[in-house]
Amino acid sequence: AALLAGASKTILTIKGRKTILLTLPFAMAILVVSIHYYPHRKGHYQAMSVWREAERWYNFRAYQAAVESSATREIIREMKKILDTDE
């Protein structure tokens, strides 16, 4: 935005006491909205934390199942080799 400031025209300039009178309501609105939505954000981030934890455990279990499945297949393959050579 700072780079474009030199290339664009100023739309509105507010000077003097009007600055405080116009800025203060916006600042108060932002403050009130922030305070009002804080519990919602806190609940949202807590839910996201639980979601990430569950996803991490699911991925870990899926990895463990894949490793066990791979190991089981390898054992079965080796057993077939042994049984085939005995006949």
C-alpha positions as CSV (number, residue, x, y, z in Angstrom):
1,A,0.0,0.0,0.0
2,A,2.9,2.4,0.7
3,L,4.3,1.9,-2.8
4,L,1.0,2.8,-4.3
5,A,0.5,5.9,-2.2
6,G,2.6,8.0,-4.5
7,A,0.7,7.0,-7.6
8,S,-2.8,7.6,-6.3
9,K,-4.8,10.6,-5.4
10,T,-5.9,11.3,-1.8
11,I,-9.7,10.6,-1.6
12,L,-10.3,12.2,1.8
13,T,-8.3,14.1,4.3
14,I,-9.6,14.5,7.9
15,K,-7.9,17.1,10.1
16,G,-8.3,18.5,13.5
17,R,-10.9,17.5,16.0
18,K,-12.8,15.5,13.4
19,T,-10.0,13.0,13.4
20,I,-10.6,12.0,17.0
21,L,-14.4,12.1,16.7
22,L,-14.3,9.8,13.7
23,T,-11.5,7.5,14.8
24,L,-12.8,6.9,18.3
25,P,-16.1,5.1,17.3
26,F,-14.2,2.8,15.0
27,A,-11.6,2.0,17.7
28,M,-14.4,1.3,20.2
29,A,-16.3,-0.9,17.7
30,I,-13.1,-2.9,17.1
31,L,-12.5,-3.3,20.8
32,V,-16.2,-4.3,21.5
33,V,-16.2,-6.8,18.7
34,S,-12.9,-8.3,19.8
35,I,-14.1,-8.7,23.4
36,H,-17.4,-10.1,22.2
37,Y,-15.9,-12.8,19.9
38,Y,-13.0,-13.8,22.2
39,P,-14.9,-16.8,23.7
40,H,-15.9,-17.9,20.2
41,R,-12.3,-17.8,19.0
42,K,-11.1,-19.5,22.2
43,G,-13.7,-22.3,21.6
44,H,-12.8,-22.5,17.9
45,Y,-9.0,-22.8,18.6
46,Q,-9.7,-25.4,21.3
47,A,-11.8,-27.5,18.9
48,M,-9.1,-27.2,16.3
49,S,-6.5,-28.4,18.8
50,V,-8.6,-31.4,19.5
51,W,-9.1,-32.0,15.8
52,R,-5.4,-31.8,15.1
53,E,-4.7,-34.2,18.0
54,A,-7.3,-36.7,16.7
55,E,-5.9,-36.5,13.2
56,R,-2.4,-37.0,14.5
57,W,-3.4,-40.1,16.4
58,Y,-5.4,-41.4,13.4
59,N,-2.4,-40.9,11.1
60,F,-0.1,-42.6,13.7
61,R,-2.5,-45.6,13.9
62,A,-2.8,-45.8,10.2
63,Y,1.0,-45.8,9.9
64,Q,1.3,-48.5,12.5
65,A,-1.4,-50.6,10.7
66,A,0.5,-50.2,7.4
67,V,3.8,-51.2,9.1
68,E,2.1,-54.2,10.7
69,S,0.4,-55.2,7.4
70,S,3.7,-54.9,5.5
71,A,5.5,-57.0,8.1
72,T,2.7,-59.6,8.1
73,R,2.9,-59.8,4.3
74,E,6.7,-60.2,4.5
75,I,6.3,-63.0,7.1
76,I,3.7,-64.8,4.9
77,R,5.9,-64.5,1.9
78,E,8.9,-66.0,3.8
79,M,6.7,-68.8,5.1
80,K,5.5,-69.6,1.6
81,K,9.1,-69.8,0.4
82,I,10.0,-72.2,3.3
83,L,6.9,-74.3,2.6
84,D,7.5,-74.4,-1.1
85,T,11.1,-75.6,-0.7
86,D,10.1,-78.4,1.7
87,E,7.8,-80.0,-0.9
